Structure formats: C-alpha cells, structure tokens
Amino acid sequence: MAGTAGHTDPESSGAVINLKDYRDAYHYFTAAGKMYDNLNKIYDSALNHKELYRIAADIVKREFTSIKISSSPGSVKKHFTGALTPDRFENDLTALLCGCQKIYLIHVPVGAGSERMLTIFMDSAIYRGLRTEGYYCPTKPAAKLEHLIIPEMGVAFVTSDPYHAIPRSALRSDAEVVAVDLKRVYHDDLIRREENILRSSKQKMDELLEKGIYHLRQAKKGSRSCS
C-alpha cells in the first residue's frame, strides 16, 4: 500500500514498526554527523601536532617503557562505546572501568576527538604483546576511537567531553585519575578565527541530534500490536 508509515514484522506477532520515524531519525543523525565533521575539520587544521605528540610521548614513557617489546603482537577487541536511544545517549562506562586502577581522563572540545592520542597508546600496547579493548563511536565505528582499556595493566584512557561526561561514581573509589587537557593543543589564533563556525556547527549538531532522538522516541511510541 503506497504511503504507509510502517510494516508488519512477521516475527513479532503482528507488531507494526513505524519505518518513517526510523528513517527520519537516521537522516537527522547523518546530518548531525556532517556537523561533527565540520567541527573536526577545523580542530584538525588548528592542531599543534608537536604538542600533542609531546604529551602522548610523556604518557607512553610513564606507562609503557618498563614493558619490553614483544615478538608476539598483542590483540585489539573492538566494541561500541554506547548507543543513541529514544531517551538519551547511553554510555555506561561504570562496568568497563570497574577493574581499572588508573584512569586517564582526556578532556577535548566537542568535535575534536582524541583518536590520534588513543591510537598511539593502542599501538604501544600491541607492540608489547598486550591485549587491548577499543571502544568506538557507534556513528563512526571505523574511525572514531573514544576509549581504550588495557586490562593487563589496569589502565584506561577515556575521552571526556559534554557527550561523554564521566561521573565519579563510574570510577573505582581507589582509582588514580589523571586529567589530560587537550584543549591546549590547538592554536588559539586559528580557533578564534573559526569561532563563529564552530559555535554554529555545534548548535546545529545539537539540534539535529535532539530531532533524531525525538523521532526515535516517536518510532518507539508508534510501534504497536495489531488488533
């Protein structure tokens, strides 16, 4: 039937799935991703690579140099870091961090990301034969590494921004927490030059994400059982 808003799932006892709202949600999330790309492109062009690698090198020296390079490389197990749901962003790190004695909280502006630094730490662990767990953004699973855990060391590297606020309750009470502020690894003059675009892109991204979540909520409400 032309123009229908949903279809019956034959495996769900007559449940009607509201496809239109799911499609609308997908399009809004895709558009929000484009706004993120705008932010990321600006931050990438303003990045002080030398300062970023200096900070990363200091952490590698502190955490990894006492572990010998292994002839057998370690492994990477990939996970999604969370999900977009009809209610909110779900990003439960409590269970992930419960075994970590040391946690690096990497503070970044929205859109900047910390995947460059996390990749350095991941490679450092792999070269030493360690097993690593990488947690990726579900909207950009091929590229956006957000959190890294090395269970054998009891160390975690966690991205912290307004979308990934890490409550103290998510951390072990006896965990050592080290703050890493990456907001200072960008050239201020270049950031100021693009300040209006950054603010506009961030605002549009937030609006698009909210609309996407709204349509997910509507799709959930619209899914109903046939009488």
Secondary structure, DSSP 4 states (H G I P E B T S, - for coil): -TT-SEEE-TTTTTEEEEHHHHHHHHHHHHHHHHHHHHHHHHHHHTB-HHHHHHHHHHHHHHHTTTSPPPSS--EEEEEE--EE-SSSEE---HHHHTT-SEEEEEE--TTT--HHHHHHHHHHHHHTT-EEEEEE-TTSTTT-EEEEEETTTTEEEEEESTTS---GGGS-TT-EEEEEEGGGGB-HHHHHHTHHHHHHHHHHHHHHHHHHHHHHHHHHHH-EE--
